[in-house]
């Protein structure tokens, strides 16, 4: 049995099903000003849903941007939850803190760390985090996965943005480095015995996987 793919109207309806408020709109406007491409509304809503279902108290984000994805995450987390968000651009993090302040997020709940992700992630605590969201350098996605599996508690979830990478991942003729790395990470996650994978066709693709409750992971 086959099903017809949804048309553009239905995709847009689904993408905008959970509406963004003026604070997120302002964060998106700041992102456009500094050349940042934030996560789409559908993916943001998915992140909030995951954080809520996990009752997340500790979340790591790579790719702070101007705070769009971070605010979605914070809105799904516990009221005492802490988001640790990493970005190499200090100016972007300043703008993200502005977004969090406008949203009424207490300062201690958003821990911003400036630096390269692969320098920062190894310093974070093993098995401590409920959710790890990755939206940094696509060429480093395989290394991010390794770090995420170490950082996550059993039952925690890893999420990668841009898992479809502008329709390139599904096209086998596309063999540039970024596309190849994202495609390979997807295959690794799909074939990993210790992960429960799911590829959501929201935004530019959101690849998620639950870390199973097994000692092998």
HELIX and SHEET records of a PDB file:
HELIX    1   1 UNK A    8  UNK A   15  1                                   8    
HELIX    2   2 UNK A   22  UNK A   34  1                                  13    
HELIX    3   3 UNK A   41  UNK A   53  1                                  13    
HELIX    4   4 UNK A   68  UNK A   76  1                                   9    
HELIX    5   5 UNK A   90  UNK A  102  1                                  13    
HELIX    6   6 UNK A  107  UNK A  109  5                                   3    
HELIX    7   7 UNK A  117  UNK A  120  1                                   4    
HELIX    8   8 UNK A  121  UNK A  123  5                                   3    
HELIX    9   9 UNK A  138  UNK A  140  5                                   3    
HELIX   10  10 UNK A  141  UNK A  151  1                                  11    
HELIX   11  11 UNK A  177  UNK A  190  1                                  14    
SHEET    1   A 7 UNK A 110  UNK A 114  0                                        
SHEET    2   A 7 UNK A  82  UNK A  87  1                                        
SHEET    3   A 7 UNK A  58  UNK A  62  1                                        
SHEET    4   A 7 UNK A 129  UNK A 134  1                                        
SHEET    5   A 7 UNK A 152  UNK A 161  1                                        
SHEET    6   A 7 UNK A 206  UNK A 211 -1                                        
SHEET    7   A 7 UNK A 195  UNK A 200 -1                                        
END                                                                             
